C-alpha cells in the first residue's frame, strides 16, 4: 500500500485535514473558554482590566491581547 503513490497521497491528505480540523477545534475551545471567563468575571464584579491582565497572561501563546480586548468589547 505504501508503494502506491496515489494511496500514499490520499492518506497524507487525510492526515493533513485531520490535523487542521483538530487545530481548529482547539482554537474554538480556547475562544469559548475566554468568553466564558469574561462573562463569569463580570458577574463576580472583577474589573475588566484585571480580567484582561489575567487572560493575557494565561492565553498569550494562543490569543493576542488585541483579540482578547476585542472579545471583551463584544461581550
LUMNULO-77760 format. One record per residue (C-alpha): residue in three letters; z, x, y. Coordinates in pm, 1 decimal, padded with zeros to 6 digits. Example, Ala and Ser with C-alpha at 12.3 -4.5 7.8 and 13.67 -1.06 7.14 Angstrom:
2
<r><aa>ALA</aa><Z>00780.0</Z><X>01230.0</X><Y>-00450.0</Y></r>
<r><aa>SER</aa><Z>00714.0</Z><X>01367.0</X><Y>-00106.0</Y></r>
//
This chain:
75
<r><aa>UNK</aa><Z>00000.0</Z><X>00000.0</X><Y>00000.0</Y></r>
<r><aa>UNK</aa><Z>00085.0</Z><X>00278.8</X><Y>00244.8</Y></r>
<r><aa>UNK</aa><Z>-00254.1</Z><X>00435.0</X><Y>00176.8</Y></r>
<r><aa>UNK</aa><Z>-00429.6</Z><X>00124.8</X><Y>00309.4</Y></r>
<r><aa>UNK</aa><Z>-00476.2</Z><X>00177.9</X><Y>00686.4</Y></r>
<r><aa>UNK</aa><Z>-00519.3</Z><X>-00193.8</X><Y>00758.2</Y></r>
<r><aa>UNK</aa><Z>-00194.3</Z><X>-00279.7</X><Y>00577.6</Y></r>
<r><aa>UNK</aa><Z>-00011.5</Z><X>00007.1</X><Y>00748.3</Y></r>
<r><aa>UNK</aa><Z>-00133.4</Z><X>-00109.1</X><Y>01091.7</Y></r>
<r><aa>UNK</aa><Z>-00026.5</Z><X>-00465.3</X><Y>01014.9</Y></r>
<r><aa>UNK</aa><Z>00322.0</Z><X>-00353.4</X><Y>00913.3</Y></r>
<r><aa>UNK</aa><Z>00355.1</Z><X>-00128.1</X><Y>01217.9</Y></r>
<r><aa>UNK</aa><Z>00250.4</Z><X>-00414.3</X><Y>01447.3</Y></r>
<r><aa>UNK</aa><Z>00504.6</Z><X>-00641.7</X><Y>01280.6</Y></r>
<r><aa>UNK</aa><Z>00783.9</Z><X>-00385.7</X><Y>01317.4</Y></r>
<r><aa>UNK</aa><Z>00695.7</Z><X>-00329.4</X><Y>01683.8</Y></r>
<r><aa>UNK</aa><Z>00700.7</Z><X>-00702.9</X><Y>01759.2</Y></r>
<r><aa>UNK</aa><Z>01029.6</Z><X>-00741.3</X><Y>01573.7</Y></r>
<r><aa>UNK</aa><Z>01187.8</Z><X>-00461.7</X><Y>01777.8</Y></r>
<r><aa>UNK</aa><Z>01057.7</Z><X>-00615.0</X><Y>02102.2</Y></r>
<r><aa>UNK</aa><Z>01199.8</Z><X>-00957.0</X><Y>02013.7</Y></r>
<r><aa>UNK</aa><Z>01535.0</Z><X>-00804.0</X><Y>01921.6</Y></r>
<r><aa>UNK</aa><Z>01547.9</Z><X>-00623.5</X><Y>02256.6</Y></r>
<r><aa>UNK</aa><Z>01450.7</Z><X>-00942.3</X><Y>02441.4</Y></r>
<r><aa>UNK</aa><Z>01727.3</Z><X>-01134.0</X><Y>02261.6</Y></r>
<r><aa>UNK</aa><Z>01986.7</Z><X>-00870.8</X><Y>02350.5</Y></r>
<r><aa>UNK</aa><Z>01878.3</Z><X>-00880.2</X><Y>02714.6</Y></r>
<r><aa>UNK</aa><Z>01903.2</Z><X>-01260.2</X><Y>02726.4</Y></r>
<r><aa>UNK</aa><Z>02250.2</Z><X>-01239.6</X><Y>02571.1</Y></r>
<r><aa>UNK</aa><Z>02368.3</Z><X>-00991.8</X><Y>02831.9</Y></r>
<r><aa>UNK</aa><Z>02236.7</Z><X>-01204.4</X><Y>03119.1</Y></r>
<r><aa>UNK</aa><Z>02401.4</Z><X>-01512.4</X><Y>02972.0</Y></r>
<r><aa>UNK</aa><Z>02734.0</Z><X>-01328.4</X><Y>02939.4</Y></r>
<r><aa>UNK</aa><Z>02716.2</Z><X>-01211.7</X><Y>03301.2</Y></r>
<r><aa>UNK</aa><Z>02654.2</Z><X>-01566.6</X><Y>03424.6</Y></r>
<r><aa>UNK</aa><Z>02949.9</Z><X>-01696.0</X><Y>03224.9</Y></r>
<r><aa>UNK</aa><Z>03174.6</Z><X>-01424.6</X><Y>03368.4</Y></r>
<r><aa>UNK</aa><Z>03064.5</Z><X>-01511.1</X><Y>03722.6</Y></r>
<r><aa>UNK</aa><Z>03143.2</Z><X>-01881.3</X><Y>03671.5</Y></r>
<r><aa>UNK</aa><Z>03473.7</Z><X>-01810.4</X><Y>03496.4</Y></r>
<r><aa>UNK</aa><Z>03591.8</Z><X>-01561.8</X><Y>03758.6</Y></r>
<r><aa>UNK</aa><Z>03509.0</Z><X>-01804.7</X><Y>04037.8</Y></r>
<r><aa>UNK</aa><Z>03700.7</Z><X>-02080.9</X><Y>03863.1</Y></r>
<r><aa>UNK</aa><Z>04002.8</Z><X>-01844.2</X><Y>03839.2</Y></r>
<r><aa>UNK</aa><Z>03975.4</Z><X>-01753.7</X><Y>04206.4</Y></r>
<r><aa>UNK</aa><Z>03862.1</Z><X>-01393.3</X><Y>04155.8</Y></r>
<r><aa>UNK</aa><Z>03675.3</Z><X>-01267.1</X><Y>04461.9</Y></r>
<r><aa>UNK</aa><Z>03301.7</Z><X>-01212.9</X><Y>04436.4</Y></r>
<r><aa>UNK</aa><Z>03344.0</Z><X>-00851.9</X><Y>04546.8</Y></r>
<r><aa>UNK</aa><Z>03586.6</Z><X>-00784.5</X><Y>04258.9</Y></r>
<r><aa>UNK</aa><Z>03355.6</Z><X>-00963.0</X><Y>04012.6</Y></r>
<r><aa>UNK</aa><Z>03059.2</Z><X>-00760.5</X><Y>04136.1</Y></r>
<r><aa>UNK</aa><Z>03254.3</Z><X>-00437.2</X><Y>04105.9</Y></r>
<r><aa>UNK</aa><Z>03367.2</Z><X>-00517.1</X><Y>03751.2</Y></r>
<r><aa>UNK</aa><Z>03026.7</Z><X>-00637.1</X><Y>03630.9</Y></r>
<r><aa>UNK</aa><Z>02851.3</Z><X>-00336.8</X><Y>03780.4</Y></r>
<r><aa>UNK</aa><Z>03094.3</Z><X>-00106.0</X><Y>03605.2</Y></r>
<r><aa>UNK</aa><Z>03069.8</Z><X>-00286.6</X><Y>03270.9</Y></r>
<r><aa>UNK</aa><Z>02693.9</Z><X>-00352.0</X><Y>03260.9</Y></r>
<r><aa>UNK</aa><Z>02545.1</Z><X>-00064.7</X><Y>03462.9</Y></r>
<r><aa>UNK</aa><Z>02346.8</Z><X>00052.9</X><Y>03158.9</Y></r>
<r><aa>UNK</aa><Z>02171.2</Z><X>-00282.8</X><Y>03122.2</Y></r>
<r><aa>UNK</aa><Z>02154.9</Z><X>-00452.5</X><Y>03461.4</Y></r>
<r><aa>UNK</aa><Z>02129.7</Z><X>-00316.6</X><Y>03814.3</Y></r>
<r><aa>UNK</aa><Z>02377.2</Z><X>-00400.3</X><Y>04088.5</Y></r>
<r><aa>UNK</aa><Z>02098.3</Z><X>-00579.5</X><Y>04277.4</Y></r>
<r><aa>UNK</aa><Z>02028.9</Z><X>-00800.1</X><Y>03974.1</Y></r>
<r><aa>UNK</aa><Z>02396.8</Z><X>-00889.8</X><Y>03947.0</Y></r>
<r><aa>UNK</aa><Z>02412.2</Z><X>-00969.9</X><Y>04319.7</Y></r>
<r><aa>UNK</aa><Z>02108.1</Z><X>-01195.1</X><Y>04281.9</Y></r>
<r><aa>UNK</aa><Z>02267.3</Z><X>-01373.9</X><Y>03986.3</Y></r>
<r><aa>UNK</aa><Z>02581.2</Z><X>-01429.7</X><Y>04192.5</Y></r>
<r><aa>UNK</aa><Z>02376.1</Z><X>-01581.7</X><Y>04474.0</Y></r>
<r><aa>UNK</aa><Z>02204.5</Z><X>-01816.7</X><Y>04229.5</Y></r>
<r><aa>UNK</aa><Z>02527.8</Z><X>-01921.7</X><Y>04059.0</Y></r>
//
